[in-house]
Every structure is written in C-alpha cells, then in structure tokens.
Amino acid sequence: MSDTRLTGKGVTRRQFIASTAAAGGLLLTFSLPMVSRLARATAGTPATVEAAAVNAWIRIGSDESITIMVGSSEMGQGVISSLPQIVAEDLMVDWTRVKGEHAPPGAGYVNPGSGAQLTGGSMSVRGYYQALRTAGATARDMLVMAAANQWGLNFADCSASGHGTVVNSFDSRTATYGELAPAAALLTPPTNPTLVPDAQLRLIGTSVARPDLPSKVNGSAVFGIDATLPNMLYAVIRHSPSIGGTVSGTPARPQGAIAVVSLGNAVAVVASDTWQAINAAEELQVNWSVPAGTSALATDQIFAQAQQLLLSGTPAIAEQQGDVATALAGAAQRVDLIYDVPYLAHATMEPMNCTASVTPTSCEIWAPTQAAGFIPGLVVSLTGLSPEQITVHTTYLGGGLGRKFEMDYITQAIKVSMAMGQPIKLTWQREEDFGHDQYRPMAMVRVRAGLDSNGNIVAWWYRNVSASILYQRGWIGPNSVDSQATDGSTELSYAFGSRQVEYVRHPATIPVGFWRSVGHSINAFMVESAIDELALIAGVNPLAYRQRLLADDARSLAVLNAAAALAGWGTVPPAGRARGIAFHAGFGSIVAQVVELSGTTPATIKVWKVACVIDCGRAINPDTIEAQMQSAIVHGMTAALWGKITFANAKASPRNFNQYRMMRMRDMPQISVQVIQSGAAIGGVGEPGVPPVAPAIANAYAALTGTRLRTMPLTGPQASYDPIFAGNFD
Amino acid sequence: MVTLTVNGVVHQVDVASSTPLLWVLRDHLGLTGTKFGCGIEVCGACTVIIGDSAERTCEMSVGEVQGQNITTIEGLGAIMAPLQQAWIDEQVPQCGYCQSGMLMAAAALLLDHSHPTDSQIDSAMTNICVCGTYQRIRAAIHRAAAAMGSPP
C-alpha cells in the first residue's frame, strides 16, 4: 500500500487516517441542529431517517437526502436555495436531493463577509461563497476517502460520480453518499480540497428550481407567525401612541384577557387565542407618560429644521476631491438643486411576531429574524440563562426588508413568556407595525454643481441632511459621518473635476433603521436626478451624458449601454410616453434601468416598461437574480410613487394598507431583466435593483413633461424651498 | 359551538360566532397557511374560497360561513393542483407570505374564467405582494389556464 504517495488532492491516505484517529470523535460531538420541537410536533410521524453531519454545513441522510445549513435568513431573496446550490456544486450531488435549512446561531455560521450572523447588505452569496464551496469540496473528499477506506483503495483511485455516489477506477463497485456519510463524518477534513473548475460547473450559474417553493404553494411553509407550541398563549401589543411614551401605572386586565404585561414602552395583552387578545386590547386603558418635546416630533418641523441644517449645519466631510468651492466659483454654469425624501415604513407582509418559551432552565425562540446571531446574547441579558440553555429557530420570514434586524419584537416575546411562565406567541397588528417601525430616514439633499463650457462637471458639492441610523444606536458619535446615510453618494463612478460630499445629522428622534438598500435608496434619487438635470443644461441627451461621465469605466459603461439597448433607447416611444434612465453602483454590483412612462400630471403617471441590467460579477441562480430585480423595482416604485410616513405629535400615520398605497397587479409595468456576468468579484443582488428606479421615473417624467419632480413621493406635493437657496453658492 | 366545513372536513369549534374565520383557521384548526396581513380586508393575505368565491377572512365571522364549503390553501391541491404547479413552474414565490392568498384569489378567478384576460387578472388580483411577484403571478395564471385545458 502506497501510504505515502501524494494523492491528486495533495492528501495522503496516511494523513487522512492518522488525523482521523487524532480527531475522530470531535465531529461526532458537534452540536447539530436537531429536528425542532416544532417540526416534530407538526411532522406527524417520527423521523426514521438516520442522518450524519459530514461537516457543520452538510447532513446526509440514509435516504440520500442532502440537507445544507444556511447561515442567512430566507426572506424571499432565495438564500435557502442559492447558498445550498453553492455547496451542492462541489459536493457533486443532484439538485433534486438537496434542501436548505436555517442554521442555528453559532460561530461556525457567521457570514465571513460581515463578521456576524445577520442577513443584510446583500451579503449572503458574496460573503459565504468561498466558505461554502470549500465546505462542499471538503465533504466530497471525505466521502471519497470513506469509500476508499471501505474498499481498501487509494483516495486517488476513487472519485465522486457527480450524482451522490463514489466510484472507483478498478471495478464496478459504487457506494452512495448516504451509505458513506457515517464513516466520512469521522474523518478529518482535508485542508485544500480541489474545487470544481469553472468550465465544469453544473449548478452554479444555472436557474435551478428553488426547493422552498413547493411548501410556499401548499401552505406548509412555516413562517414565524405560524409557530405553534403545546400550552401556548397568544399575545398582541399596544405601544405608546406617541413615540417615546411609557406606561404609567399598571393597566387593568380587560375582559377576555388572561393577563396584561407592562413592557415599559408598550403593553402586551395575553389571551387564549389571537382574536381574544385583539378584542381585549381594544378595551385596554393605559395611562401613557409622554416625554416633553414630543409635540416637536412632527413632519413639518422636521423638514423645516432640515432646511435650516442644509444652510447652517456643520457638516462632516464624507468625501473630498479637489477644491470644490473654487471650482464652483470658476464654473461657466452653476446649479443649486434641492431634493427630499420622506420617512418610509418597511411594511413587510408578515407583521412583527415572535414565539418564545422561557423556563427557569431554558429558552427556545422561533423568530422571523434577519439577525439570528444576535438573539442568544439578547436572551442571556434578559433571562440570565447561559448560552447552552438557549435554542433559536429561524423561521421563514414573510419579508424582512431590513425591519427584521431589530430586536424589539423578540425582546417583547421573551419578556411576556417570562412573565407568564408559559410559551407565548406575540403578534403585532398592522397598525402597530406601521406606527412603531424603525423608519427609513427622511433626507434632504442640496446639490450644487458647476459645468465648464463643454458641459463637463467641474464641481460636485453634495450635502445630505438626515437622521442617523448609526448615531441613534450609539455606534458613532454625534458629529461623525453616518456611512449608512451617505452610501450611494460617495465613491460615485462618474468623472467629476472636483467633489465634496457632506453629511449633517438631523437630530429628530423618530427611530430610523435599515430599509432595503438603505442610503443608496435615498442618494441615488438625488444623484441620478441631478445628473439628468445637468445633462439638460449641458444640452446632451441623458444617456450620452452618462456615457461621457463613465468613459473610463468599461464595466459601468457596458451595463449602461446594455440597459439602453434593452429598452430601445433612441427609438421613438409610443405617443404620450417618454423614457428616463438611471445608473447606480452598490453592494458590489452595477445596475442601470430605463423606465418608459406616460402621464401629464404626477398623479397620472403610469409606468409601462422597466428595462433593467445588472452586472453582479458572477450569477449563482440567474432566475433568482431576475426575480430580485423585479422585486426591487416593484419595491422602489411603491416608494417612488406613493411611499410616505408622516408624524404629528410623535404619532405616525398612516397605520394600515388602506391608506398606504402599495404596488398591485394593475400597476405593474413589463419588466425585462438582463444579467451580465463580467467575471468581476461577486456582487449582491437583493438590494442594488432598488436605487435606480425612483430617479429613472423622475427623469422620464421630466423628459415627457418638462417638469422636474424633486420630492418623493413623486405623486405627492412638491416641496418649496426658501428663496435663499437660489443662486447662493457660498 | 360553531360548525365549519373546511377542505371537506367538518369541525366543531368552541369559539364565539363573531370570531373571524382567519383566526379560527389559524389558532384553532392549525391551518396556518392562511395568513394575517392587515386585519381590515385590504391586503388579501387571508383569502380563502367559500363556495366558489374568493373571500377575505380577517373580518368575516365564522357565524356567517357555517354550513358553507370553505377551501383553504391546504385544500387547494384537491381542487386545482395545476395552479400550484404553474406557480412552481414560473418560480413565483419569493418570501411566500402572500402567496396563499394570491393562489386562492387566482383559483377563484379561474373558476369564473377558464382563460382570464390580463384585464380580468388586474381586476381580480388585488392582493398585495411586497416582494413584487406580480409579473410571474400573471404568467402563472395564464400557464395554469392553458394546462387545465378547456378551450378559451
């Protein structure tokens, strides 16, 4: 036996076996995410399938089922499919046998791209990609080695068939992964497994069917709100009507309620089912203590203050190149433009909810959460339990959109379960969801720009006034740049002679949070609207103007040109319609969109077509990317056309969908999508489709009517600004 | 005590007759495929089929629907499996939360119109999908209509 012969993988059999002996027991004791109580309770029959964890990511059943742990949360973006797709490639198994399962919180499942087990920043595929390919290849080699051991052959003489079996080059013996997995799990992983070469990829880059969809068309998919436990009580929540208010005294228990639980800024009403809890909450009488200054939390004041801060606030400099003031002073033509966007709700279809079962010795949580990795720490701080007493189940999310990063609803469920000494499911009604969101911040932006006599941008002076997500959480100081606020206005791809990007923090205490694409969703509207306005002044068509600004950026130019071609830019649109274009880079991807619309007034805008091109470097599942572009465009259109939350006396409105218009079937444009795989580093796809659509609509409307809409929502009243802004370039 | 016929099964449920059907399905019968979205019959997440009509159930009391045939998403396969298959073929769902209601609304539409026009789809499909799956829903309805075979 040639034990010392180097195998094709650079691993000798002796090394495999020796390390097995040294560390064989370790993997067996790995804490596996076991079938949850919930799954057991709902599955009907006990599982008879034996499953072995070949590594932390991969469990192979005796029935040849392949379960891949997914570190991100499935909220529609398809990670429960695309991340297993990456593993399955190098594991070399048939896709139909693969399913994804949310991983429990754990150091081994942290996203290498973000350093945390949270789902956001369009970071799932690009963060986990390399680790998952390696995990798949490692497990495959261990399965091959297990077969080699079983047959008395060398590793190099055995290989994966590509269909979940191992074959050898001597005889017709084969072994299935399901047969090999228990032995493979005892082996020590090879350190440098060989990945499938690009030319031989079978799964990555193909539009495989998502394995979660059958459960989403027959009602069996379990979202957070569907968690059901024996002996469970049901709770609904009533927050202080005014943001910042707290409960004063102990409210009486209304008829039909089992208990009321005071939570400081809210009261939970507990009953034997959700409807009784809702009914009882209607009868709840609470004395709310409202802090001084609450009446100042009103939209009009907040925007008036923003206007003052545009003029007189002390900016933090986010980006600086050249002397923008001098360049502006010497420009042949100058413009001074102001844009603003309102607070926005997330309005996920599934309202906030969480199910918790806390006992003196354990805590089990079922949550639709984007931040599973943060929950154990939260539970420790609330309960004093130790980490090994805590179990967290990430369910499917009925939309996340950034709202389900937050811990408010999870904290409440834990506290109510502690108070009741029983499992509870806490559900927010829609009015609480709209009224106690962590809103996309309002923002007001001033763009002062100077053109030379050829229409080139020699000065770009950009000042953003908005509330700070990061400051409100205590993550940055009061005078720092909030990168979440300025994202999408810095590192622009365009060639400007000089540039300065400034941030002024708005002190309004309306709670703000992460909303799909965050600062990009705001700044792209301002930047791409202003570029269009400058093109008009320069007398150059908006496509050609951007081509000039991107002349030295071949990758961006390719995306822009592809979108123009996809939309038929340059052809005459149908009567009464015009096109607008917008371009934006973010999350490692580049997107350009062309909108074709009609409408002689803002209220009658009808978007007929959206052409969208994304270059995300490399595609895992092109169909999922197309779906994400469709999704982002619809989400962006709701915000662009109608989205707006206002405040009076710290009370938010509107509070339900009857007054918060959302895109529906009848509003849908025909969306066409092209995915470019330039071979650049993998980019994100969940968010980058959102930012361009609002400016593309505004640009198309301006092209059609000559009227520029600078206030979102575009169909709402347009802001008027202090005349001091006009031509004040100092 | 209220008597309900859901997906062909008769249930006796000990709730007030004013309780909305949605919460009886979810909290008492364990049929959690029907979803809570708004509570005011606007978003459509709670849509089921009663008789052969799509109905929103978050404000519909169980007292109103005793004795009627109620079909939920869990029973859709028994009456219109090709619609579910079309949904998969078009890879419609994203987060999936609204899809039960969307499927039930689409099923009722197809019971009314075996080959609905785009305009009929616009009129009948008024549920909200925040993920924006509308374009694929439209394609899936047309696909299901074709698969179910009767001539237009």
Interface residues (C-beta under 8 A of the other chain):
Chain A: E74 M75 G76 Q77 G78 S207 A209 R210 D212 L213 P214 S215 K216 V217 N218 G219 S220 A221 V222 F223 I225 D226 T228 Y234 D273 T274 W275 I278 A347 T348 M349 E350 P351 Y396 L397 G398 G399 G400 L401 T427 Q429 R430 E431 D623 A627 Q630 S631 A632 I633 V634 H635 N656 F657 N658 M662 M663 R664 M665 R666 M668 Q670 I671
Chain B: V15 T19 P20 W23 R26 D27 H28 G30 L31 T32 G33 T34 K35 F36 G37 C38 G39 I40 V42 C43 A45 T72 I73 E74 L76 G77 Q84 W87 I88 Q91 V92 P93 Q94 C95 G96 Y97 C98 Q99 S100 L103 I121 D122 S123 M125 T126 N127 I128 C129 V130 C131 G132 T133 Y134 Q135 R136 I137 R138
